[in-house]
Amino acid sequence: MVDPVKLIRKNIRSLAPYSTARDEYSGGLGIYLDANENPYENGYNRYPDPHQKRLKERIAQIKGVPVGKLFIGNGSDEPIDLAFRVFCEPQQDNAISITPTYGMYKVAAEINDVEFREVSLTADFGLDVEGLLAAADEHTKLLFLCSPNNPSGNSFPEEEIVRLLREFPGMVVLDEAYIDFSTRRSLLAQLPQYPNLLILQTLSKAWGMAGLRLGLAFACEEVVRAFSQVKYPYNINVVTQKIVYDRLAEDIKPQVREIVAQRAVVAQKLAECRVVRQVYPSDANFLLVRVDDPREVYTRLIEAGIIVRDRSRVRGCAGCLRITIGTPEENRRMIETLKNMEQ
Ligand SMILES: *Cc1c(COP(=O)(O)O)cnc(C)c1O
């Protein structure tokens, strides 16, 4: 079993974190003369709760996870960056990732001056478990897996992820940004069994709160504590904490069901378009679509005011566009534009 505490950088393990005014006193109503704030109430004049106690308790309850295993960040971007800052010694340690996948892992590695080793997925976007294990050495700290994977849209079999959790010598960062659209279950319930498991989820996709910037990270208490000590003290602002808390009362299932139903409709309609060569199976809220001339299709869509993501220059994605599932009306107009290309 990997001991995550031993993977944490020495300077982080011995860090004395910044203590905020609100760490020293966290009682209720009072006269706050401790943080040099402007005393005139306007809704925003006070610093936010650095521990996000109320919001974290609510999210932990919804997710069925002890609050000590939950970290919340300024989007998933923050825990991705923190994974490097907490575990990887710059210019010495390395991280491993699948490719193609979400571009942010590599950017965060480069910013943190950490070697990033990419192991290609198979031609049909499957995991090369042996290749991923073989890429690891004594300086390997992180493995990034994204399931369902962006941009391919497929999920990886749980047995393969579990094998990596058992055999990989570092932390396995499993990005479940699209899990709400998937037929597969989250690995959240397996958290107690695998101390080296770090799960990322987000409120940016199924929850419809991309603009508020709130990412979730789930891991053992020791890792969550390290992340909390390294983060900016007030990483989640007052407005985000309040609005997210209120919006968590909403039932996202009807919208998720609608998007998943539309995904099937759009996949079928796309497959009927003559410009489309292949529609890859998707467990997410987008479809990866291979066409003969991606630049031409992309441009025609832009001319119709429809913006998709051109992934055709990404290794393993030649000819591919990534199309997000929109409203039924938006989807209909996108398909109509592609059909019109045939004339
Ligand atoms: C969209 C997406 C996220 C979400 O990022 P936020 O910073 O939380 O908005 C995370 N991971 C993947 C793979 C994504 O595609």
The ligand as an SDF file (V2000), in Angstrom:
LIG
                    3D

 15 15  0  0  0  0  0  0  0  0999 V2000
  -14.4940   20.7450  -17.5430 C   0  0  0  0  0  0  0  0  0  0  0  0
  -13.5110   19.8670  -16.8590 C   0  0  0  0  0  0  0  0  0  0  0  0
  -13.1690   20.1030  -15.5300 C   0  0  0  0  0  0  0  0  0  0  0  0
  -13.7660   21.2400  -14.7570 C   0  0  0  0  0  0  0  0  0  0  0  0
  -12.8490   22.1960  -14.4660 O   0  0  0  0  0  0  0  0  0  0  0  0
  -13.3000   23.3810  -13.4740 P   0  0  0  0  0  0  0  0  0  0  0  0
  -12.0070   24.0740  -13.2180 O   0  0  0  0  0  0  0  0  0  0  0  0
  -13.8600   22.7050  -12.2600 O   0  0  0  0  0  0  0  0  0  0  0  0
  -14.3090   24.1960  -14.1870 O   0  0  0  0  0  0  0  0  0  0  0  0
  -12.3000   19.2430  -14.9000 C   0  0  0  0  0  0  0  0  0  0  0  0
  -11.7820   18.1960  -15.5540 N   0  0  0  0  0  0  0  0  0  0  0  0
  -12.1050   17.9360  -16.8280 C   0  0  0  0  0  0  0  0  0  0  0  0
  -11.5440   16.7480  -17.4850 C   0  0  0  0  0  0  0  0  0  0  0  0
  -12.9600   18.7690  -17.5220 C   0  0  0  0  0  0  0  0  0  0  0  0
  -13.2390   18.5040  -18.8030 O   0  0  0  0  0  0  0  0  0  0  0  0
  1  2  1  0
  2  3  1  0
  2 14  2  0
  3  4  1  0
  3 10  2  0
  4  5  1  0
  5  6  1  0
  6  7  2  0
  6  8  1  0
  6  9  1  0
 10 11  1  0
 11 12  2  0
 12 13  1  0
 12 14  1  0
 14 15  1  0
M  END
$$$$
